[in-house]
Amino acid sequence: MKLYSLDHSPYATRVRMQIRRARMPVAVESPPVSLRTPEFAARYPYGKIPVLQLDDGSHLSDSWVILEYLESCFAQSGLLPEGALQRAAMQTLARCADTCLGPGAVFPMFAAAAKRDNAAALLEGMGEELARLERVLAAQGDATARSLHLGDLALAPHLSYLLLLAPLFGAEDALSGHAAVSAWWRWVNADTAVAAELAVMQQAAAAFFRR
């Protein structure tokens, strides 16, 4: 199998974390055709990174679909908790990343990073989403008492992007006052695979913003 990935993509990063952590026999490569081209869309109808090429030549798209598929193929990675309630908590973190933190804070900042305008509104949105995440993580209890799961991998790249972007708009310590988020962030970064892939993403993202 091959994962077509771009280093700065938060969605590809979550899958690379999984692959690295479990030492899955999946090659990580740049896509063979350029993203956002007719050729890419023709070959990969979903039109987005990451893409997982299977051994029979077929493809899977959408990072969460890929995460769950790889987890079913390589169960030894242990990133799917047992029990319906535990899996619901896992899904909650993933949905918080994809439906709240991303569209509510990270992506608006990303779009405005070049001009760095509308800072007040962007920081207000960031504050609202961090407060939401604080409530979610606090309600789930001490993360250090459980094992890492796919929800953590889904959330970590989005929060990493937020922490990279927030200083551009004047927020040097975005996690100040968010004790549960800060504790979770320190905990998830203690995993060597998570930290390594976040570093790859951060370096690529920083280079992107310097262009």
Contacts in CASP RR format, 6 or more apart in sequence:
PFRMAT RR
TARGET T0000
AUTHOR 0000-0000-0000
METHOD contacts of the structure
MODEL  1
MKLYSLDHSPYATRVRMQIRRARMPVAVESPPVSLRTPEFAARYPYGKIP
VLQLDDGSHLSDSWVILEYLESCFAQSGLLPEGALQRAAMQTLARCADTC
LGPGAVFPMFAAAAKRDNAAALLEGMGEELARLERVLAAQGDATARSLHL
GDLALAPHLSYLLLLAPLFGAEDALSGHAAVSAWWRWVNADTAVAAELAV
MQQAAAAFFRR
1 25 0 8 1.000
1 26 0 8 1.000
1 27 0 8 1.000
1 52 0 8 1.000
1 53 0 8 1.000
1 54 0 8 1.000
1 55 0 8 1.000
2 26 0 8 1.000
2 27 0 8 1.000
2 28 0 8 1.000
2 29 0 8 1.000
2 52 0 8 1.000
2 53 0 8 1.000
3 12 0 8 1.000
3 15 0 8 1.000
3 16 0 8 1.000
3 19 0 8 1.000
3 26 0 8 1.000
3 27 0 8 1.000
3 28 0 8 1.000
3 29 0 8 1.000
3 50 0 8 1.000
3 51 0 8 1.000
3 52 0 8 1.000
3 53 0 8 1.000
3 66 0 8 1.000
4 29 0 8 1.000
4 30 0 8 1.000
4 31 0 8 1.000
4 32 0 8 1.000
4 44 0 8 1.000
4 49 0 8 1.000
4 50 0 8 1.000
4 51 0 8 1.000
4 52 0 8 1.000
4 53 0 8 1.000
5 12 0 8 1.000
5 13 0 8 1.000
5 15 0 8 1.000
5 16 0 8 1.000
5 28 0 8 1.000
5 29 0 8 1.000
5 30 0 8 1.000
5 31 0 8 1.000
5 49 0 8 1.000
5 50 0 8 1.000
6 12 0 8 1.000
6 30 0 8 1.000
6 31 0 8 1.000
6 35 0 8 1.000
6 49 0 8 1.000
6 204 0 8 1.000
7 13 0 8 1.000
7 200 0 8 1.000
7 201 0 8 1.000
7 203 0 8 1.000
7 204 0 8 1.000
8 201 0 8 1.000
8 204 0 8 1.000
8 205 0 8 1.000
8 207 0 8 1.000
8 208 0 8 1.000
9 49 0 8 1.000
9 50 0 8 1.000
9 201 0 8 1.000
10 106 0 8 1.000
10 157 0 8 1.000
10 158 0 8 1.000
10 160 0 8 1.000
10 161 0 8 1.000
10 201 0 8 1.000
11 48 0 8 1.000
11 49 0 8 1.000
11 50 0 8 1.000
11 63 0 8 1.000
11 157 0 8 1.000
12 49 0 8 1.000
12 50 0 8 1.000
12 63 0 8 1.000
13 157 0 8 1.000
13 197 0 8 1.000
13 198 0 8 1.000
13 200 0 8 1.000
13 201 0 8 1.000
14 63 0 8 1.000
14 67 0 8 1.000
14 150 0 8 1.000
14 153 0 8 1.000
14 154 0 8 1.000
14 156 0 8 1.000
14 157 0 8 1.000
15 50 0 8 1.000
15 52 0 8 1.000
15 63 0 8 1.000
15 66 0 8 1.000
15 67 0 8 1.000
15 70 0 8 1.000
16 28 0 8 1.000
16 197 0 8 1.000
16 200 0 8 1.000
17 153 0 8 1.000
17 156 0 8 1.000
17 193 0 8 1.000
17 194 0 8 1.000
17 197 0 8 1.000
18 24 0 8 1.000
18 67 0 8 1.000
18 70 0 8 1.000
18 71 0 8 1.000
18 77 0 8 1.000
18 79 0 8 1.000
18 150 0 8 1.000
18 153 0 8 1.000
19 26 0 8 1.000
19 28 0 8 1.000
19 70 0 8 1.000
20 193 0 8 1.000
20 196 0 8 1.000
20 197 0 8 1.000
21 77 0 8 1.000
21 79 0 8 1.000
21 148 0 8 1.000
21 191 0 8 1.000
21 193 0 8 1.000
21 194 0 8 1.000
22 74 0 8 1.000
22 76 0 8 1.000
22 77 0 8 1.000
22 78 0 8 1.000
22 79 0 8 1.000
24 70 0 8 1.000
24 73 0 8 1.000
24 74 0 8 1.000
24 77 0 8 1.000
26 52 0 8 1.000
26 70 0 8 1.000
31 40 0 8 1.000
31 44 0 8 1.000
31 49 0 8 1.000
31 51 0 8 1.000
32 43 0 8 1.000
33 39 0 8 1.000
33 40 0 8 1.000
33 43 0 8 1.000
34 40 0 8 1.000
35 47 0 8 1.000
35 48 0 8 1.000
35 49 0 8 1.000
40 47 0 8 1.000
41 47 0 8 1.000
44 51 0 8 1.000
44 59 0 8 1.000
44 61 0 8 1.000
45 61 0 8 1.000
46 61 0 8 1.000
46 62 0 8 1.000
47 61 0 8 1.000
48 61 0 8 1.000
48 62 0 8 1.000
50 61 0 8 1.000
50 63 0 8 1.000
50 66 0 8 1.000
51 59 0 8 1.000
51 60 0 8 1.000
51 61 0 8 1.000
52 59 0 8 1.000
52 60 0 8 1.000
52 61 0 8 1.000
52 66 0 8 1.000
52 69 0 8 1.000
52 70 0 8 1.000
53 59 0 8 1.000
54 60 0 8 1.000
60 66 0 8 1.000
60 69 0 8 1.000
63 154 0 8 1.000
64 94 0 8 1.000
64 98 0 8 1.000
64 150 0 8 1.000
64 154 0 8 1.000
67 79 0 8 1.000
67 150 0 8 1.000
67 153 0 8 1.000
67 154 0 8 1.000
68 80 0 8 1.000
68 150 0 8 1.000
70 77 0 8 1.000
71 77 0 8 1.000
71 78 0 8 1.000
71 79 0 8 1.000
71 80 0 8 1.000
71 150 0 8 1.000
78 147 0 8 1.000
78 149 0 8 1.000
79 148 0 8 1.000
79 149 0 8 1.000
79 150 0 8 1.000
79 153 0 8 1.000
80 87 0 8 1.000
80 90 0 8 1.000
80 149 0 8 1.000
80 150 0 8 1.000
81 87 0 8 1.000
81 89 0 8 1.000
81 90 0 8 1.000
81 146 0 8 1.000
81 147 0 8 1.000
81 149 0 8 1.000
86 146 0 8 1.000
86 149 0 8 1.000
89 140 0 8 1.000
90 149 0 8 1.000
90 150 0 8 1.000
90 151 0 8 1.000
91 151 0 8 1.000
92 136 0 8 1.000
92 140 0 8 1.000
93 136 0 8 1.000
93 137 0 8 1.000
93 140 0 8 1.000
93 151 0 8 1.000
93 152 0 8 1.000
93 154 0 8 1.000
93 155 0 8 1.000
94 150 0 8 1.000
94 151 0 8 1.000
94 154 0 8 1.000
94 155 0 8 1.000
96 132 0 8 1.000
96 133 0 8 1.000
96 136 0 8 1.000
96 155 0 8 1.000
97 151 0 8 1.000
97 154 0 8 1.000
97 155 0 8 1.000
97 158 0 8 1.000
97 159 0 8 1.000
98 154 0 8 1.000
98 158 0 8 1.000
100 129 0 8 1.000
100 132 0 8 1.000
100 133 0 8 1.000
101 129 0 8 1.000
101 130 0 8 1.000
101 132 0 8 1.000
101 133 0 8 1.000
101 155 0 8 1.000
101 158 0 8 1.000
101 159 0 8 1.000
101 162 0 8 1.000
102 129 0 8 1.000
102 158 0 8 1.000
104 125 0 8 1.000
104 126 0 8 1.000
104 128 0 8 1.000
104 129 0 8 1.000
105 122 0 8 1.000
105 125 0 8 1.000
105 126 0 8 1.000
105 127 0 8 1.000
105 128 0 8 1.000
105 129 0 8 1.000
105 130 0 8 1.000
105 162 0 8 1.000
106 158 0 8 1.000
106 161 0 8 1.000
106 162 0 8 1.000
106 165 0 8 1.000
108 122 0 8 1.000
108 125 0 8 1.000
109 122 0 8 1.000
109 126 0 8 1.000
109 162 0 8 1.000
109 165 0 8 1.000
109 166 0 8 1.000
109 168 0 8 1.000
109 169 0 8 1.000
110 161 0 8 1.000
110 165 0 8 1.000
112 118 0 8 1.000
112 122 0 8 1.000
112 169 0 8 1.000
113 165 0 8 1.000
113 168 0 8 1.000
113 209 0 8 1.000
116 168 0 8 1.000
116 169 0 8 1.000
119 169 0 8 1.000
119 170 0 8 1.000
122 169 0 8 1.000
123 166 0 8 1.000
123 169 0 8 1.000
123 170 0 8 1.000
123 171 0 8 1.000
126 162 0 8 1.000
126 166 0 8 1.000
126 171 0 8 1.000
126 174 0 8 1.000
130 162 0 8 1.000
130 174 0 8 1.000
130 175 0 8 1.000
130 178 0 8 1.000
130 181 0 8 1.000
131 178 0 8 1.000
133 155 0 8 1.000
133 159 0 8 1.000
133 178 0 8 1.000
133 181 0 8 1.000
134 178 0 8 1.000
134 179 0 8 1.000
134 180 0 8 1.000
134 181 0 8 1.000
137 143 0 8 1.000
137 180 0 8 1.000
137 181 0 8 1.000
137 183 0 8 1.000
137 184 0 8 1.000
138 179 0 8 1.000
138 180 0 8 1.000
141 180 0 8 1.000
142 183 0 8 1.000
143 152 0 8 1.000
143 183 0 8 1.000
143 184 0 8 1.000
143 187 0 8 1.000
143 188 0 8 1.000
144 183 0 8 1.000
144 187 0 8 1.000
148 188 0 8 1.000
148 191 0 8 1.000
148 194 0 8 1.000
152 184 0 8 1.000
152 188 0 8 1.000
152 194 0 8 1.000
153 194 0 8 1.000
155 188 0 8 1.000
156 188 0 8 1.000
156 189 0 8 1.000
156 194 0 8 1.000
156 198 0 8 1.000
157 198 0 8 1.000
157 201 0 8 1.000
159 181 0 8 1.000
159 185 0 8 1.000
160 198 0 8 1.000
160 201 0 8 1.000
160 202 0 8 1.000
161 201 0 8 1.000
161 205 0 8 1.000
162 174 0 8 1.000
163 174 0 8 1.000
163 175 0 8 1.000
164 202 0 8 1.000
164 205 0 8 1.000
164 206 0 8 1.000
166 172 0 8 1.000
166 174 0 8 1.000
168 209 0 8 1.000
175 181 0 8 1.000
175 182 0 8 1.000
175 185 0 8 1.000
188 194 0 8 1.000
189 195 0 8 1.000
189 198 0 8 1.000
END
